[in-house]
Structure formats: structure tokens, C-alpha cells
Amino acid sequence: MTGADLPVDANAVTAITALPPTLLRNHLVTQTYHQLATALQSLLGSGSANWFDFGSWASENVGAILSGETLPGPVRRLLLGSGDELGDGHHWSRLLEDLEATGADVATRLAAGNVLVFAEVAPAALAFLGAHGAGSVEDRTKATAELDRLVAAPPVVLGQRRLQIGFGAYAAAIEESDESRRAQLVLAGSLQMLAEEQFRLQPFISQALGAAVTVSFRALADRLVARGLKWIPPVAWTARQGAGAADHVWDAAMTRDFLVVNWPGERVHLGHDVAPLPERPLVPPALEQPWVPDLTAVFDEFDRTGGTGRHDASFDWADYGSRMDWLAWFFLSRSFDDRLMRSPFAPDQVETLRRELVERSP
């Protein structure tokens, strides 16, 4: 680590997860992911991105959403009001207060999902680095036992313990001498961790995407019931039922037309097919088939294109399978994009984060 790097250890992870859901916590999660990714790069030696490279920039996008940076100007002003983060401002108009409350709800859900995943994968990565690092035999043995405990703790996802399999693929990559097979094992491990991450995020993504419609319908129903008129309950019930149906339509429309994220060097539209990087094939040469069994198994599990990459656009980002299909192709196509391995923050920003974290650490 450089002098400006964050301290990355169990105490730091505990301190970060204990912080309130603010931009500070999000930025600390983002930078910690980046430093873990860099450490894993050195250990795995594949030259390709690992899950923590992708995780760093995904977390950075959550931060952009929380601060309203991804919203059009007028909408940003409506949702932020007098505040600096999504949903923390103040409005006098009841309509704007409802919008602001929805923004706060979205922010809370996204932040909660982000830190939930962080609390699971960051300690496991630290244990993995310890188990395969240059420490004493005793230290590596303790770290291995801790890693075994941590990867067995999360729930089974579609019949498998994804973190356990993912870090197992990373361990196999360390021992692999062939560069192409090593990169394939890294991607296999990353996709297994991705499956775990997205499973854990599923309720947060679904609720966040539907928040605007759900809040509007249910608020209408609650106001109708509050009036106490005899004919109101059936109408209120219909409004509540309508919220569920509208959610699906809204999620699909949002995915198709509005879900665009800023990625290093590009803007990525989640409702479009994954595009190759400029002047590069969709599948990097080192990841061309035939693949190691570890990669074939996990990729085939989520690929809905028959191995072509055509029509992999997510039709509904709230749908786990649709999301995983798109993300699997995105991970595959961006595995050798060096821009993912850059720090998301400038050195002076990292130094500020380091001071904030040190002040809050036990």
C-alpha cells in the first residue's frame, strides 16, 4: 500500500460496516474493494480483472446514485431538495415530499445492499490473501480456517455455496501455469461470487426499482382508507394490487430506456446487448473456448444466448436470471479492460477517506 491507501484489515471492515448509510461509507467500501482487487491481482497473476475490480466500480455507481449525479437536473433538484444526498433534502410541497421520501427509500435500499455484500466478501478476501500470502505457516493455517468458516456462512444460492466455489477457483488459478487457463479460472471464480452478490442484492434491487410506482400506489390506497368512506376499501385494495402489476411494467421500462451507468471510459446501457470494447472482440483471446470446466459450468448456468452473446440485453433488471445473463457477458467482455484496475479516487481523496476511517476505527 501507498501512504494514502486505506488500512484494509478486519478492524477497518468492521468500522466501515458500522457507519451510517452515507456517501462516506459508500466511498470507503469502494476504495477498500479497489485495494483488495489490487492485492488479488498480484497474487492471482492472471492480468485480468477479478470480482473486486468490478465490485469497486459497481459500488462507485451506487455512490453516484446516492448523490443524485446520475439523475437529470430537474429530477435531481426534486429528489435532493436542499440536501446533498438522495432523499435527504427538504421540500414544502406534499408532492415533492413524496418524491423525496421515495428517493430516500431508494438510497436506503441501495446502500443497505451494498454494505451487506461488503460485510460478507471483504473479510473472506482478507482471509484468502492471508491463506495464500507470505506469512508464517501458522498464520496461513489460521487464515485458511477463517476463510473456510466465512465462505460456509452465506446461504446456498441455487444449490451451491458460491463464495466457497469462487475462492476455490481463485486458489486453483494461483497454481495454474497456463496464462489462458489461469484467466479462465479467475473469471470462473468471479462469476460464482457475482451469483452470490446478485442473489443477496435481489430484494434491494427489486424494491429500489419499484419504489416510485409502489410508493405512489400505496400512498393513494392509504389516503383513501384514511378517509373512512364505505366504498373506499375496494378501491384501496385495487390500488394496492395495481402496485404489483405496475412494478413489472415499470421495471421493464426502466431497464429498457433509463438504466445507464458510468463505467471507466464508457456509459453502459443495461437494457442493450453487451457491446465489445472498441477495436476488440467481444470475447478476449485469452478467454476463447475451450474453457476449463469451472468456467463452462458457471457460464452455461446463466447464459441465455446459446453462447453467442446476441440478445443478452436485460429485459428486466429486477429479474435475477435476466440480470445474471447480461452481467456474465459483461464480465467476460471486460476481463482485460485495464481501466477497471484504476483507483476510483484521486490520491488526495483517498487520503481524506483514510483520515476519516482512522478517526472512526476502534
C-alpha positions, 0 to 999 in steps of 0.5 A: 500500500501507498501512504494514502491507501486505506488500512484494509484489515478486519478492524477497518471492515468492521468500522466501515460496516458500522457507519451510517448509510452515507456517501462516506461509507459508500466511498470507503467500501469502494476504495477498500474493494479497489485495494483488495482487487489490487492485492488479488491481482498480484497474487492471482497473476492472471492480468485480468480483472477479478470480482473486486475490480468490478465490485469497486466500480459497481459500488462507485455507481451506487455512490453516484446514485446516492448523490443524485449525479446520475439523475437529470437536473430537474429530477435531481433538484426534486429528489435532493431538495436542499440536501446533498444526498438522495432523499435527504433534502427538504421540500414544502410541497406534499408532492415533492415530499413524496418524491423525496421520501421515495428517493430516500427509500431508494438510497436506503435500499441501495446502500443497505445492499451494498454494505451487506455484500461488503460485510460478507466478501471483504473479510473472506478476501482478507482471509484468502490473501492471508491463506495464500500470502507470505506469512508464517505457516501458522498464520496461513493455517489460521487464515485458511480456517477463517476463510473456510468458516466465512465462505460456509456462512452465506446461504446456498444460492441455487444449490451451491455455496458460491463464495466457497466455489469462487475462492476455490477457483481463485486458489486453483488459478494461483497454481495454474501455469497456463496464462489462458487457463489461469484467466479462465479460472479467475473469471470462473471464480468471479462469476460464482461470487457475482451469483452470490452478490446478485442473489443477496442484492435481489430484494434491494434491487427489486424494491429500489426499482419499484419504489416510485410506482409502489410508493405512489400506489400505496400512498393513494390506497392509504389516503383513501382508507384514511378517509373512512368512506364505505366504498373506499376499501375496494378501491384501496385494495385495487390500488394496492394490487395495481402496485404489483402489476405496475412494478413489472411494467415499470421495471421493464421500462426502466431497464429498457430506456433509463438504466445507464451507468458510468463505467471507466471510459464508457456509459453502459446501457443495461437494457442493450446487448453487451457491446465489445470494447472498441477495436476488440472482440467481444470475447478476449483471446485469452478467454476463447473456448475451450474453457476449463470446466469451472468456467463452462459450468458457471457460464452455461448456468446463466447464459441465455444466448446459446453462447453467442452473446446476441440478445443478452440485453436485460429485459428486466433488471429486477429479474435475477436470471435476466440480470445474471445473463447480461452481467456474465457477458459483461464480465467476460467482455471486460476481463482485460479492460485495464481501466477497471484496475484504476483507483476510483479516487484521486490520491488526495481523496483517498487520503481524506477517506483514510483520515476519516476511517482512522478517526472512526476505527476502534 
